[in-house]
Amino acid sequence: MNYAGIIMPTAFVLINTEIGSESDVLRELKKVEGAEESSAVYGVYDIVARVKANTMDKLKEIVTWRIRRLDKVRSTLTMIVVEDRE
């Protein structure tokens, strides 16, 4: 999504939770500013969240200080989206 013609930094955050706590973490993710979408998934990770922010620094802050510190989050893997600017 663009904000006044500027491409906003976006990341997908793969989250491992404590066993059986996916619903709790999903509920808490809804309260996190910038976490636009999140879903429980099957596989190596338990949740995938799409996060957007106005700046890369703000994006890093959201992932580091808000998502990674949620209760019952065991680990995360963050993938920064590379936008095609053609």
VOBA-1610 file (N, C-alpha, C; in pm, whole numbers, padded with zeros to 5 digits, always signed):
BEGIN
Met+00085-00118+00000Met+00000+00000+00000Met+00089+00124+00000Asn+00049+00224-00074Asn+00124+00348-00080Asn+00060+00453+00009Tyr+00141+00537+00066Tyr+00095+00649+00147Tyr+00145+00774+00079Ala+00056+00848+00015Ala+00090+00969-00058Ala+00202+00943-00159Gly+00195+00829-00229Gly+00292+00797-00332Gly+00421+00735-00280Ile+00433+00716-00151Ile+00554+00659-00093Ile+00528+00512-00061Ile+00620+00426-00098Ile+00606+00284-00069Ile+00639+00262+00078Met+00544+00205+00150Met+00563+00181+00293Met+00639+00051+00315Pro+00739+00053+00405Pro+00809-00071+00438Pro+00711-00177+00489Thr+00728-00298+00440Thr+00640-00410+00475Thr+00724-00532+00507Ala+00676-00611+00602Ala+00744-00737+00635Ala+00641-00844+00664Phe+00679-00967+00639Phe+00602-01081+00684Phe+00678-01140+00802Val+00609-01161+00912Val+00672-01213+01032Val+00615-01352+01058Leu+00703-01452+01057Leu+00664-01590+01086Leu+00687-01611+01236Ile+00586-01661+01304Ile+00589-01667+01450Ile+00569-01809+01499Asn+00654-01852+01592Asn+00634-01976+01666Asn+00581-01938+01803Thr+00475-02008+01845Thr+00414-01980+01975Thr+00431-02101+02067Glu+00400-02081+02192Glu+00391-02194+02283Glu+00277-02284+02235Ile+00287-02412+02258Ile+00188-02508+02210Ile+00049-02470+02260Gly-00046-02462+02165Gly-00185-02435+02199Gly-00219-02290+02225Ser-00125-02198+02203Ser-00152-02057+02235Ser-00169-01970+02110Glu-00191-02031+01996Glu-00204-01954+01873Glu-00317-01851+01880Ser-00431-01890+01934Ser-00545-01798+01943Ser-00513-01678+02032Asp-00443-01701+02142Asp-00405-01592+02232Asp-00313-01493+02162Val-00215-01546+02090Val-00120-01459+02020Val-00190-01384+01907Leu-00277-01450+01833Leu-00353-01383+01727Leu-00436-01268+01784Arg-00497-01290+01898Arg-00578-01186+01963Arg-00491-01066+02001Glu-00372-01092+02052Glu-00281-00984+02091Glu-00224-00911+01968Leu-00202-00984+01860Leu-00151-00922+01737Leu-00248-00817+01682Lys-00378-00840+01701Lys-00477-00744+01653Lys-00461-00608+01720Lys-00398-00603+01836Lys-00378-00479+01911Lys-00249-00408+01871Val-00165-00472+01794Val-00034-00417+01757Val-00049-00324+01637Glu-00013-00199+01655Glu-00015-00101+01547Glu+00076-00148+01434Gly+00025-00147+01313Gly+00104-00188+01197Gly+00087-00333+01157Ala+00039-00417+01249Ala+00014-00557+01216Ala-00121-00562+01145Glu-00116-00555+01012Glu-00237-00539+00932Glu-00316-00668+00912Glu-00246-00779+00915Glu-00312-00907+00885Glu-00233-01017+00954Ser-00302-01114+01010Ser-00232-01229+01069Ser-00322-01352+01059Ser-00257-01466+01040Ser-00331-01592+01023Ser-00255-01705+01089Ala-00329-01799+01148Ala-00269-01923+01196Ala-00243-02011+01074Val-00129-02080+01073Val-00092-02164+00960Val-00039-02298+01012Tyr-00041-02399+00924Tyr+00018-02529+00955Tyr+00160-02530+00900Gly+00247-02600+00968Gly+00385-02613+00920Gly+00483-02579+01030Val+00600-02536+00989Val+00707-02505+01084Val+00670-02389+01176Tyr+00597-02292+01123Tyr+00555-02176+01202Tyr+00407-02187+01233Asp+00363-02115+01335Asp+00225-02121+01381Asp+00139-02006+01329Ile+00202-01890+01307Ile+00131-01769+01266Ile+00214-01694+01163Val+00147-01635+01065Val+00211-01544+00971Val+00141-01409+00986Ala+00220-01302+01004Ala+00164-01168+01017Ala+00226-01076+00913Arg+00143-00988+00855Arg+00193-00886+00762Arg+00196-00754+00839Val+00311-00691+00838Val+00332-00569+00916Val+00377-00457+00823Lys+00317-00338+00840Lys+00355-00220+00763Lys+00381-00104+00857Ala+00470-00014+00813Ala+00501+00105+00892Ala+00543+00217+00798Asn+00547+00338+00850Asn+00585+00454+00768Asn+00733+00455+00735Thr+00816+00400+00823Thr+00961+00398+00801Thr+01016+00260+00835Met+01134+00232+00787Met+01199+00105+00819Met+01231+00097+00968Asp+01271+00210+01028Asp+01298+00211+01172Asp+01173+00176+01252Lys+01059+00230+01212Lys+00933+00201+01281Lys+00895+00054+01263Leu+00919+00000+01144Leu+00892-00141+01118Leu+00975-00228+01211Lys+01104-00198+01221Lys+01193-00274+01310Lys+01147-00263+01455Glu+01103-00145+01494Glu+01055-00123+01631Glu+00931-00209+01660Ile+00837-00213+01567Ile+00716-00293+01585Ile+00751-00441+01603Val+00838-00491+01516Val+00873-00634+01523Val+00951-00663+01651Thr+01051-00582+01681Thr+01140-00608+01794Thr+01073-00585+01929Trp+01005-00474+01943Trp+00955-00434+02074Trp+00809-00468+02099Arg+00732-00498+01994Arg+00591-00530+02014Arg+00563-00678+01986Ile+00597-00726+01869Ile+00560-00862+01833Ile+00647-00965+01905Arg+00778-00947+01902Arg+00867-01046+01964Arg+00849-01056+02115Arg+00796-00951+02175Arg+00779-00950+02320Arg+00638-00988+02365Leu+00553-01028+02272Leu+00421-01075+02311Leu+00434-01202+02396Asp+00348-01211+02496Asp+00346-01330+02580Asp+00316-01451+02493Lys+00386-01559+02514Lys+00368-01688+02447Lys+00428-01693+02307Val+00501-01589+02264Val+00578-01596+02139Val+00714-01656+02172Arg+00747-01767+02107Arg+00875-01835+02133Arg+00986-01785+02041Ser+00952-01764+01912Ser+01053-01717+01817Ser+00984-01656+01696Thr+01062-01576+01621Thr+01009-01515+01499Thr+01114-01522+01389Leu+01067-01510+01267Leu+01153-01494+01150Leu+01089-01383+01068Thr+01164-01277+01044Thr+01110-01161+00973Thr+01166-01156+00831Met+01074-01139+00736Met+01113-01127+00595Met+01066-00991+00545Ile+01163-00905+00514Ile+01133-00771+00464Ile+01097-00782+00316Val+00986-00720+00276Val+00941-00724+00137Val+01028-00632+00051Val+01071-00684-00062Val+01146-00604-00160Val+01046-00562-00267Glu+01019-00435-00275Glu+00922-00384-00372Glu+00985-00370-00510Asp+00911-00406-00612Asp+00953-00384-00749Asp+00917-00240-00786Arg+01015-00156-00813Arg+00990-00014-00833Arg+00989+00026-00980Glu+00966-00068-01068Glu+00961-00037-01211Glu+00834+00031-01248
//
